[in-house]
Amino acid sequence: MLVLTFLGSLALGSYIVRAAEQEKVVILLPESVNIQGPDLLLGKIATITGPEELVSQVEAINAGAAPLSGNSRRLTKAQIEVRLRQGGLDLKKIEFKGASTVQVYGVASAPVGTTVNQTEAGFPIYEVVVAVVDLPRGHVISPADITVEEQEFRSGQPDLRTVEEFVGLRTTRHILSGSPLTTLNVEVIPIIERGAQVTILVQTGSLVVTAPGIARGSGGVGEVISVENTLSRQMVLGEIIDAQTVQVNMRGFNTP
């Protein structure tokens, strides 16, 4: 009878463990991934399994701004955990597998840069995104400001980004009507400006430490800027996670 009781308890314990595991969402992170569009949705980055309702919530979490076409950024497990907490999800119900860091590459979502014709002289004609009107320096681009045109390119390559990928960017110089948009005349609007108050985040294992800071540089998500710890007055380097948070890499930069 004691043996049967013990075996029954053991089986019950195994069932409880399996049930707890089934309630968890498993996020399998790849070492690298190609992303189209402006946002890093977890459903596009990782393979996510588990209870359907919880999986849907995790897949919809936005891990930040995606890199522009031809660029890349590093996304860490710690950054994803921050986004999950901000989304109101319980990290105890989430398990990570695979890589601890994902290299995200931005790719064009449509073949805007495809050669569509050639001139009589043999020069290629490409579909490119151009300004519809003159755009002043510092202007935030809207859909009404740009369109797609066929233009001849005698040297170099056109910018492969789509209309959608240029919307929301800021001009860095005056752009004449009909001129193509490129990395030379547009930029991502910094989500953290120099002098902004931020939170410095340091995470090592399960230990998370935060401190107030002031940004001493400007940048977008994934960029590294200098931040001053307002408590210790120490300068550190950290990666921008969102508009309020800069994460310091314990293995790399100085820590607060």
C-alpha positions in Angstrom: 0.0 0.0 0.0 2.9 2.4 0.9 4.5 1.6 -2.5 1.3 2.3 -4.4 0.8 5.6 -2.4 4.4 6.6 -3.3 4.0 5.7 -7.0 0.7 7.6 -7.1 2.3 10.7 -5.5 5.2 10.5 -8.0 2.8 10.2 -10.9 0.7 13.1 -9.6 3.9 15.2 -9.2 5.0 14.4 -12.7 1.6 15.4 -14.0 1.7 18.7 -12.2 5.2 19.5 -13.6 4.0 18.7 -17.1 0.9 20.8 -16.7 3.0 23.7 -15.5 5.3 23.3 -18.4 2.3 23.3 -20.8 1.1 26.6 -19.3 4.3 28.3 -20.3 5.1 30.1 -23.5 8.5 29.1 -25.1 10.3 31.7 -27.1 12.9 30.2 -29.4 15.3 32.9 -30.5 17.4 32.6 -33.7 20.9 33.9 -34.0 19.8 36.2 -36.9 16.6 37.2 -38.7 15.5 39.4 -41.6 12.8 41.9 -40.8 10.5 43.9 -43.2 8.6 46.9 -42.0 9.2 49.4 -39.2 8.5 47.3 -36.0 10.2 44.3 -34.3 7.2 42.2 -33.4 8.2 39.1 -31.4 6.0 37.0 -33.7 8.3 37.9 -36.6 11.5 37.4 -34.7 11.1 34.2 -32.8 9.3 30.8 -32.9 6.8 31.0 -30.1 4.8 28.0 -28.7 2.5 27.4 -25.8 -1.1 28.2 -24.9 -2.8 29.8 -27.9 -4.1 32.9 -26.1 -0.8 33.6 -24.3 1.2 33.0 -27.5 -0.9 35.6 -29.3 -0.1 38.2 -26.6 3.6 37.5 -26.8 3.6 37.5 -30.6 2.1 41.0 -30.6 4.8 42.5 -28.3 6.8 45.2 -30.1 10.5 44.9 -29.2 11.3 48.3 -30.7 12.1 49.9 -34.1 13.4 47.7 -36.9 16.6 48.7 -38.6 16.4 50.3 -42.0 16.9 48.3 -45.1 20.6 47.4 -45.4 21.2 48.0 -41.7 21.2 45.8 -38.6 20.8 46.0 -34.9 21.4 43.7 -31.9 18.4 42.5 -29.9 19.1 40.8 -26.6 17.1 38.6 -24.4 17.2 41.2 -21.6 15.7 43.8 -24.0 12.9 41.4 -24.9 12.2 40.8 -21.2 11.9 44.5 -20.6 9.3 44.8 -23.4 7.4 41.8 -22.1 7.2 43.3 -18.6 6.0 46.6 -20.2 3.3 44.7 -22.0 2.0 43.3 -18.7 3.2 39.7 -19.2 4.4 37.5 -16.3 8.0 36.4 -17.0 7.4 33.3 -14.8 5.1 32.0 -17.6 7.7 32.5 -20.3 10.8 30.4 -21.1 13.6 31.4 -23.5 15.5 28.9 -25.6 18.0 29.3 -28.4 20.3 32.3 -28.8 20.7 35.0 -26.1 21.3 37.7 -28.8 19.6 38.1 -32.1 21.2 40.1 -35.0 18.3 41.7 -36.8 18.7 42.7 -40.4 16.4 45.2 -42.1 15.3 44.2 -45.7 13.2 46.0 -48.2 9.5 45.0 -48.1 9.0 45.5 -51.8 11.3 45.5 -54.9 11.4 49.3 -55.3 15.0 49.2 -56.4 14.4 46.7 -59.2 15.7 47.6 -62.7 12.6 48.2 -64.8 14.1 49.4 -68.1 17.2 50.8 -69.8 18.0 54.0 -71.7 19.1 53.9 -75.3 22.7 54.4 -74.0 22.3 51.3 -71.8 22.0 53.0 -68.4 19.6 51.3 -66.0 16.3 52.8 -65.0 15.1 52.1 -61.5 12.0 52.7 -59.5 13.0 54.9 -56.6 11.2 57.0 -53.9 11.4 60.7 -54.6 10.2 63.9 -53.1 6.9 65.3 -54.5 7.6 68.8 -53.3 10.7 70.6 -51.9 11.3 69.3 -48.4 13.1 71.6 -45.9 15.8 70.4 -43.6 14.3 68.8 -40.4 11.0 68.0 -42.1 9.3 64.7 -40.9 8.3 62.8 -44.1 4.6 62.0 -44.6 3.0 59.8 -47.3 1.9 63.0 -49.2 5.6 64.1 -49.5 6.9 61.2 -51.6 6.1 58.9 -54.4 7.8 56.3 -56.7 9.3 57.3 -60.0 11.4 55.7 -62.7 14.8 57.4 -62.9 18.0 56.8 -64.8 21.2 55.9 -62.8 24.5 56.4 -64.6 26.5 55.4 -61.5 26.0 53.9 -58.1 22.9 52.1 -56.8 19.5 53.5 -55.7 18.2 53.3 -52.2 16.1 50.1 -51.9 13.7 51.3 -49.3 10.0 51.5 -49.9 7.6 54.5 -49.5 6.4 53.0 -46.2 10.0 52.8 -44.9 10.7 56.5 -45.6 7.5 57.7 -43.9 8.3 59.1 -40.4 12.0 59.7 -41.2 13.4 63.2 -40.9 15.3 65.1 -43.6 18.9 66.1 -42.9 19.1 68.7 -45.7 16.9 70.5 -48.1 15.6 68.0 -50.7 14.4 69.4 -54.1 11.2 68.1 -55.7 11.9 65.0 -57.8 15.2 64.1 -55.9 15.6 60.6 -54.7 15.6 59.9 -50.9 18.7 58.2 -49.6 20.6 57.7 -46.4 22.5 60.9 -47.3 19.4 63.1 -46.9 17.1 61.4 -44.4 17.6 60.0 -40.9 15.6 58.2 -38.2 14.3 60.7 -35.6 16.2 60.1 -32.3 13.9 58.7 -29.7 16.3 60.0 -27.0 17.6 63.5 -27.4 20.7 64.9 -25.7 19.8 66.2 -22.2 16.8 63.9 -21.7 16.2 62.1 -18.4 16.5 58.3 -18.8 16.7 55.2 -16.8 20.0 53.3 -16.8 19.4 49.5 -16.8 22.0 47.0 -15.8 21.0 43.3 -15.9 23.3 40.3 -15.0 21.6 37.0 -14.7 18.4 37.5 -12.6 19.8 40.7 -11.0 18.4 43.9 -12.4 19.7 47.3 -11.2 18.4 50.7 -12.4 19.6 54.2 -11.8 18.5 57.7 -13.0 20.6 59.3 -15.7 20.9 62.1 -18.3 21.5 61.4 -21.9 24.7 63.0 -23.2 24.0 62.1 -26.7 21.1 61.5 -29.1 20.1 58.3 -30.9 17.5 55.7 -32.0 16.7 52.2 -30.7 19.8 50.0 -30.8 22.3 52.9 -30.9 24.9 53.4 -28.2 25.1 56.7 -26.4 26.8 58.3 -23.4 24.8 58.6 -20.3 25.6 60.3 -17.0 24.5 58.6 -13.8 22.9 61.5 -11.8 23.7 59.7 -8.5 27.4 59.0 -9.0 28.1 61.5 -11.8 29.8 58.6 -13.6 29.7 58.5 -17.4 28.7 55.2 -19.0 27.9 53.9 -22.5 24.6 52.1 -23.1 22.3 50.8 -25.8 19.0 52.6 -26.3 16.1 50.2 -25.6 13.2 52.6 -25.8 12.5 56.3 -25.3 13.2 56.1 -21.5 15.7 53.3 -21.1 19.4 52.8 -21.8 20.9 49.4 -21.1 24.6 49.0 -20.1 26.4 45.8 -21.1 28.2 44.5 -18.0 30.8 42.7 -20.1 31.5 45.7 -22.2 31.0 49.3 -21.1 31.6 51.0 -17.8 28.7 50.4 -15.4 27.0 53.0 -13.2 
